[in-house]
């Protein structure tokens, strides 16, 4: 049954939570655009594409923004109640801390479930759409944004390097253009200066090159008799088709990442990867056994000879005419076996790395949801201890604990990827670290602890100073 106390606490919580969630989501979304700002500026993106990108990035950060919003709003809510002495009045009425935390705890469990459903059903689709759209935008880099001193390879079949560009971005110097012809040598254009511009219909990019050379080698591969042509020019016009610059709508099937899978799909993928050992066992017998001819004569009743024949050199067993031939044949077979085993070992290593990535994403679906509960259990008692409302103090503590959560979460993921720990311990590392802190803060808050009271530490310091002075006086009298 909902009581007036519950309604009071819920009303005090809803406003700060919505504000904190909006601010957290905005900051995390802007972080993405700060990271990719160089790839987005100057693309000529239409409004619909920009809005779609903002929407996808915002949805992607929702599960991360929820724990931060819960931490900040819980500190602010209980801090406001403590600062206005409402918390003191509630405790004076005989109501314990856990009782008036109960309505917000129920809301937190609801948010945890919502965060899991979001991470399991919405985020995989969002990640897929975002990766596709981000790739389309990045590869559609306009020609006028070719940077100085950087090899630009976004045009199919060409690589361009500009030594220097003038302020108008049209006059360029020290131009080098490699044209891929997939023969003996790529064609090369070198010019001291030139003009780079788009045609009026923006379908083609023109380079008007001045004072340069064109190098071209003609011939057949693996043949030394070739024809090398060098042509000097005063002015040379090179035209590029802008179709390779324009945005293309990549199909979703072109991308695959464990982040794009739900828990059910991850379970299927993990089960398949865990049972890949039997495939490699059969594959090794099929691909390696033909080169080890003696293996076909293996007998289960074979007993090793205790007194083998005296050691002899190959020259004593075979004639000189076939001795070297046999050695070369054995070496070739061993090299083939070694190469086959190396390929299978590399493939198996990649499978194990893929298995770790899938297990990381499986645990991530649950850790972000559990983080909502853990950070609330830190924020609520912390707010009742510090008894400071507003934005200042709660924001500082929220940032500190969220950074701690993020760091341990990142460290745990790095430990898993480097093979130093298993996915269970690595992905739940931040939860294991923060739960004891939450329990400790809850215990202190229930006892009206003065953990963050400056006056308490000042009085303790004065008592310590008096004790030290008295101790020194007693020592001096003894002497």
N, C-alpha and C positions, 0 to 999 in steps of 0.2 A: 504494500500500500504506500503510495506516494504521499509524503507529508510536506508541510510548509518548509521545513528545513531542506529537504531534498530539492524543492522548487527554487529556493534561494541559491543553493550552490550551483544548480544547473544553469540558472539565469546568469550567475556571475561567471560561469565557465564558457558559455556559448559565444559571447561577443569576442573575448580574447582569442578563442580557438579559431574562429573564422578569420579574424584579422591576421593571426600568426600564420595560418595556413596559406592565405593569399600572399603575404609577404615572402614566406619561404618558397612558394611556388614561383613567384616572380624572380627572386634572386637565383634560384636554380636554373630557371629558363634562360635568364640573361647570361649565366655562366656558359651555356651552350653557344650562344651567339658570340660571346667574346672569344671563344675558342675557334670558331669557324668564320670570323668576320672577314678575313682575307679572301676566303673562298666564296663569299656571298656578295661582297660589294662589287658593283659594276656589271652584274649579270643581266640587267634588264628584265628582272623577274616581274611577272604580272602580280596584281594584288591577290588573286585567288591562290597562287602558289605560295606567296608569303604567308597568308592566313593559314593555309594548310600546314605549312612548316611549323608555324607557331603553335598551332593546335596539337600537332603530333608531339612536339618537344614538351609541351605542357603536360600532356597525358603521360608521357614517359616518366616525368619526375614526380608524379602524384604519390606513389608508394614511399618515396624518400622524404617528401615534404610532410607526410602525416606524422611520423615519429617526432620530427623537429617541432611541428605545431603543437603536438600534445605536450611535449616537454616544456615549451615556452609558456603555453596557456595555463598549464597546471601550476607552474611556479608563480605566474602572475595572479591567478585566481586566489590561491591560498595566501600569497603575499599581501594582496589587497584586504582579504578578510583579517589577517593578522594585524595589518597597519591600522585598520579602523576598529580594532579591539572586538570585532564580532567573533573572532576565533576564541578569544578569552571568555566571552560570554557563553559561547557554546560549550566550552570545556567546564565552565563553572556550573552549568546546568547538569553536569554528570554525563555528558555525551562524549564518548571516547573518539579519538582521531579516526580509527577505522570505520566508525559508524557514519560520520559525515563525509568520508571518502567513498562510501558505498555507491551512491548514485553515479559519480563520475567513473568509478571502476566498472560499472555496468556499461556505461557509454563507451569506455575504452575497449572492453571486450567486443562490442559491436563494431567499433572502428577497426579492430584487429581482423575481424572476419571480413569486413569490407576491403581492407588492404590486401588480404590474401586473394579474394575473388578478383580484385583489380589486377594484381600481379600475375594471376594464373590465366585469366581470360582476356583481359584488355591489353596488357603490356606485350605479349607475344605478337599480336597483330600490329600494335603500334610500332614495335621495333622493326618489323618487316617492312611496313610502309615507310617508316622514317629512313631506313637504310637505303631503300630504293630511291626515294626522293632526294636524299642527300647526295647519293652517287650521281644522279642525273644533273644536279645543280653544280657539283664540283667539276665534272668533266666538261661542262658547257662554259668553259672559261673564255671570255672574249679575247680577241687578238690584241687589243689595245692594252691589255693588262699583262703582257709578257714582260717579266721582270728583267732588269739588267743583270748580266753575268750568270744567268741561270739557263740551263738547257731545257727548253720547253718542248714536250713530246705529246701534247694533246691533239695535234693534227695527225690524222692517219697517214703514215708513210713519210713523215718529215720530222726533223728535229731542228729547232731554231735557237740560236744564241745571239743576243744583242749585247754589245760591249757597253754602249751608253745611249741613253735617250734624252732628248731635250725636253724642256718643260711642256711643250705642246703635245708630246707623245707621238708626233708624226715623223719628225726628223730623227733618224737613228744612225749610229756609227758602229763600225767594226762588226758587220753583220756576217754570220756564218750559218749556212743552211745545209743540212745533210738530207739527201733524198734517198730513201731506202729503195733499192732496186733488186735486192735479194740475188745478187750475182757476185762477181769477184770483189768489187769494192763499191761502196755507196758513192753516188755522185755528190760533189761538194761545190757550193757556191760561196765565194768570199768577196766581200765588198767593203770599201773604206767607209762609205756612207750610203744613205738612201732615204726614201720616203715610204712610210707604212700608213696605209689608209684603207677604209672600207669603201666599196662601191656605193653609189646612192641607194640602190635597192637592198643593200646589206647582205647580198648573197655571196659576195666574194671579197677576199682580202688581197690587196695588191701591195707588192713590194717593187718600187722603182729603185733599182740598185745602180750605183754610180761608181766607176773606177774599181773594177774587180776582176776576178778570174773564175772560170768554171772548169772543174776537173772531172774527167770521166774515163773509166777504164773498161775496155771491151775485151771479151774473150770467154773461154770456157773454163769452168772450175777445174782445178788440179792440172792446169796446163800453163807452163811458164811463158809460152809464146803469146803475149797479149798486146793489145793496142791501147796506148795511153794518150788521151787527148787533153790538151790544155788550151782553153780559149780565153783570151783577154777581151774585156769589153769596157766601153765608156758608159753605156747605159743598158740595163737589162731589166726586163719586166717579168716578174714571177707572180702568178695568180694562184691563190688557194681557195678551194671550195668551202664555204661557211657551213655546209651541212654537218661537218664533223664538230662544229662549235655549238650547234643548236641543241636545245634540250630534247632528249628522247625519253619516252616513257618506258623505263625498263620493266620487264616482267617480274613479278614477285618471286617466280621460281628461280631467278638468277642469283638469289641470295639464300644462304643457309647459315644459321647460327643457333647454338643451344638456347640463347636468350629468346628465340622466336617460338619456343615450344612450351606447351602446358605441362602440368605434372604428369598427366596420363601419357602424353607423347614422350616425355623424358623417361618415364618408367620403361616404355617399350624400347627406346634407344639404348638405355643403360643395360637392360637385360640382353639385348643383342650384342653389345660390346663385351659384356662379361663372358659370353659363351663363344668368343671368337678363337679361343685356344684350340678347340677341336678342329677348326677349319685349317689352322696353320699346321697341325700335326698331320692331317691328311695331305695337305699341300706339300709338306716336306718329303713325305714318302713318295709322292707322285713325281716331284721335280728333282729330287736328289738321288733317289735310289738308282735310276738308270745309269748314273755316272759311277756308282760304286758297284761294279759288277759282281764282286765277291759276296755282296749282301744277299743276292738271290739264292746262294747255296747255304744259307744259314740253316743250321739244324739244332733243334732244341736239345738233342742228346749229345751234342758235340762237347768233348772234354779237351781242355788245353793240354798240350804236350809238355810234360815236365822236363824232359831232356831234349830240347830242340837240336836240330842239326848244327854242326859248327858254323860259325859266322863266315860268310863268304861275300866277296865284293861282287857287284853286278858284272864286272868283267869276267869273273870266273864262272858265272851262270850262263851268260849269253856271249855270243861272238861280237867282235868289234863292229861288225856291219850293222847290227840292229840294236846295239847297246844305247847309243845316243837317241835313236828313234823312240825306244821305250821310255827313256827318261823324259823326253819332250812330251810324249803322249800322256804320261802320268802327271806332269806338271800342268798341262792344259786342262786335264780333267779336274785336278784339284783347284785350279783357278776358277773353273766354271762352277764347281760346288761352292767355293768360297763366295763368289759373286751372288749366287742364288740365295745362300743363307743370309748374306748381308742385306739383300733386298727384302727378304721376309722379316728380318730383325728390325729394319727401319720401318716397315709397314706396321709391325706389331707395336713399336714404340709410339708411332703416331696414333694408333688405336687406343693405347693406354692414356696418352695425353688428351685425346678426345673424350675418353671415359671420365677423366678428371673434370673436364670442362662441363660435361653434362651433369655430373654429380654436384658441382659447384652451383649451377643454376637451379638444380632441384632443391638444394638446401636454401638458396637465396629466396625462393618463394615463401618459405616459412620464417626465415630470420628477420626479414623486413616487417612481417606481421608481428612477430614476437617483440621486436624492438619498440613497437607502440606501447605495449604493456610495461616493458622494462623501464623505458624512459618516463612513463607516467608515475611508476612507483618511485622514481628518483625525484621527479618534479614536485609531486604533491607534498611529501614530507619536507622537502627542501624549502618550499614556499612558506610552510607553517613555521619553519625554524628561523628563516631570515626576517620574516614579517615586514617585507618591503614590497610595495606595489609599483605601479607605473611601468615604464619601459626600461629604465636604466639597469638596476640590479638584476631583475629577472632575465634580461637579455644577455647580460654578461655570463651568468651561470648557465643559461641555456646553450650559449655558444661553446662554453668550456666542455660541458658534458657531451654535446653533440660531436665536437671535434674528437673527444676521447673515443666515442662510439665509432666514428668514421675511421679513425686511425687503426683501432684494433680490428675493425672489419676488413680494412685494406690489408693489414699485416697478415691476418688469417688467410685471406685469399692468395696472397703472395706465397705464403708458406705451403699451401696446397699445390700451387702451380710449380713450385720448385721441388716438390717431393719430400719436404721436411715433415709433413704431417698429413693425416687423412682428411678428407672433406668434412667429416662430422666435427672434428676438433677445430679445424681451421675456420669454417664458416660460422660456428657458434662461439668463437673466441670472445667477441665483444659482449655477447649475452652472458657468458660465464664470468666475465670480469665485472660487469655492471650490476648483476643480481645481488652479490654481497654488499655492494655500495647502497643499493636501494633498501635492502633489509636493515643495514646499519642506520641509515637516515630515518627510516620508519621507527626504529627502536628509539632513537634520540628524540624524534618529534613527539612520540607518545609520552615521553617523560619530561616534556617542556625543556629540552636541552638548550643551553646557551652557546651552542657550537659556533655560531657566527655573530655573537654579541661582542662588540668591541669593548664595552664596559667590563664584561666578565674577564677578558684577557688583561685589561688594564689593572683591575683589582688584583688579579693573580700576580701580575708583574710587580705591583707595589709590595705585596706580601713577600714575594721572593727577594726583593731588594732589601726589605727590613730584616729578613732572616740572614741574608749574607752580611749585612752590616753588623748585626748582633754577633754572628759567628766570628767575624774578624776581631771585634772588641774582646770577646772571650779568649781568643788565641793570644792577643797582645797582653792581657792580664796574666795569663799563665806563664808567659815569658818573664 
